[in-house]
Amino acid sequence: MKHVLEKLTSLLGAPGILTEQSDKEAYLHEWRGRITSNSPAVLLPKNVAEVSEIVKLCAAHNIPLVPQSGNTGLVGASVPPEDNSSLCLSLKRLNKIRSFDAADFSMVAEAGCILQNVQQAASAQNRLFAMTLASEGSACIGGLAATNAGGSYTLRYGNMREQILGIEAVLPDGSIWNGLRSLRKNNSGYDLKQLLIGSEGTLGIITAATLKLLPKPERVETALIALASPQAAIDVLGRLRSASQDMLAAFELMPRLAIDSAVKHCQARKPFDAQEHYEWTALIETHATSANGEGLSSMLEPLLEKKLIQNAAIADSIAQHREFWALREAIVEAQNRMGASLKHDISIPISKIAECISEGSKIVAKLAPGARPYTFGHVGDGNIHFNISQPEGPDKNKDKDAFIAQREIVASALHDLVISLGGSISAEHGIGRFKKAEFHRTISPVELHAMRAIKHALDPKGIMNPGVLF
């Protein structure tokens, strides 16, 4: 390893390699604290040519690489394992927007470009890059592509897979594949970009992407609506999609426990009147390309009259729009203030969501008595974050250990339910290291065999993000 590090120092220069523990620390931090990460060095190439040379050198010496961009992942895939055998390859210095073509509705952004900066660059040219998530101030294009990230606008615009036209990547032998075409139609053999998107760094290192842009919406309307149950939410979702001519961009469902926690712990503003309490609340948003046509108010009025929704508040300013979204984002931090939690990022057919929440809550009551289901998420695209907060009690630290010890048995039971309903155990976070055992347990043998064959064909030495997926 020492000889390789010397060669890498010569290649990258002093700014391009970190070996002191204090300098490496930020790159080795896993946000949930479930991995004690370690690496002999953090590599910081400044262009794709340097990435290629790094991979060639590591391939020649069978040294594993763990690619990283924004390091906001939640399944342990973006930090090296604790055995100190892998080098961490950070793409944060590949942060240029290489080109912008407004007429083609596309732009090329490097892997280290922060999502928020990409959004702003598109907006400045009256275009929309339609990916939004809570970590957009630090999440980067490379990681978003490698994990096929979702977010709040998937209902209307799709995951990253639908928003990427082309990919540039360094393959496990160090060769550079330039697939940065902006074509909407291309039926020339296998679609390699789709293979790399969502591969979590196990098949190659994404260094840039051609992103699909859209017209910037002329009218954005946001509202909070109160609902009696998850089934009522599904019914209203269908009606709003029809009434809006599928202009519904977001439909985020939140339980009363999450709303109350956000108000209590994060000083979020309570929706509706302070004296009113509703079991479920949804944040909805519509995007229209014309300022004309039916507005959100006229869509909600008949739903109120028929008592399909119990209350509604429409944002009347940009400040209130931000306030509504701040409430949605606060429920994540609020749960952290409630003690330990078990988190499950699941995907369910939309018609099965109410059944999943109901039956899943019964599983929690049976296996973890007193634990509190904290179920929220992107109901519009079937993605539920079936989180569970530890039971209330006088000794949180003592109760925490016993609660966390139930993680595997609870996850297994919930995942069995999800699979029985035709769902997936990972909606938008990926598999990484944390979900690997459950992934192998629940996926079909045919799929697993095919995936292993692809991995071996492209990465026969197994140096790309070892321990992730396989």
C-alpha positions, 0 to 999 in steps of 0.5 A: 500500500505504501508504494501505491500511496507514493505513486498516487501522491505523485499523480495527484499532488499534495492537495489531491491526497489526504492521509492525516486522520484529522483531514480524512475524518469528514470523508469517513463519517457515516451519518447514522453512526452504524459504521466505524469507517477507516481508510489509508487515504482519501483521494481527491482527483480534479478531473476524469483523467485522474480518476482513470489513472487512480483506477488503473493503479488500484486495479493493478494492485487489487486495491479496493476503491469506495467512490464518494460524492456528497456523502449523504447516503443512508445505507452505508455505501459511501464510506469505506469499511472499517478494515482499512483496506479500501481507498476513499475516492472523493469526487467533490473536486469534479464540480463543474457544469461543463455545458448548458444547452437551453434549446436542447433542454439539457446540461452536463454536470460533473459528479461533484456538483451540488444539487442545489447549484445545479437547480439554480443554474437551470433556473437562471436559464428559465429551466427546471432540473426537477430533483429535490430532496432535503439534502440538496444543499450537500448531495451531489450529482454523482451520488444521486445518479449512483443511487438512483435517488428519488425525492419529493417530485418523483410523482411528476418527474421520476427518479434520477433514472428518468432525469439522466440522458447520458453518463460518463464513467470510469470502468473498473479497468480504468477505461473512460466511457463517454456516454454523455449524449443528450439523445431522447431516443437511442436504441443502439444495443444495451443501455449502459447508462441505466446499468450504472445508474443505481449501481451504488458504485459497484460497476464503475465510477460516475464522473459526469451526467447529462441531465434532462431539463424541463420548462420552468413552471409558470405556476406553483401552488402548495397546500396542506390538507387534513385527512382521516386515514391513509386510505382517504389519502389514496382516494384524494391522490387519485382525484387530484391527479385527474382534476389537475390533468396530472400536474400534481408534483408532490403528495407527502403524507405525514401522521399526527405523531410526526406533525406534533413532534415537529411542532414540539421539537423543531418549532415548526408552525402547526398547520391549521388552527392550534386547537384542531388535530387531525390524524393525517396531513398531506403536503401537496404541490402542483406545477403548471406550465401556464398561469391560466387554467384551474387552480388548486383552490377549485380542485380542493373545494369539491373534496371539502364539500364531499368531506373527502378531506377535513381541512385545507390551507393553500400557501398564499406567498412564497414565505408560506410555501417555504413554511409548509415544506419546512414542516415536512422536512422538520419531521425527520429531525423531530424523530431524532429528538424522540430517541432511537428509531428503526428506519425502513425505506420501502416501496409499495403499489399505491393501492396497497399503501393503506393496507401496508401501514395498517398491517405494518403497525400491527407487526410493530405492536406485536414485536415491539410493544409500546414502540410508535410507528412514525410512517410518512413519505412520498405517497404519490409514488408509493414510497413510504418511510416506515420508521418506528420510534422507541417507546416513551419511558423515563430512561431513554438510554436504557430503553434504547439498547433493548429497542435497537436490539429488535432491529433485525426481527422487526425489519424482517417481518416488515419486509416480508409484508412488503414483498407479499404486497408486491413491494420493494425493501428499498425505494430510494436509499439503495441497498448499501451494506446495511440492507445487504442480508435482507436484499439477498433474502428477499430477492429472487435467485434468478435476479441475484444470479444475473446481478452477480454475473454482471458484477463479475463481468465488469469488475472481475477483481471486485475492487469497486465498492466491495461489500456493497450489494454483494 
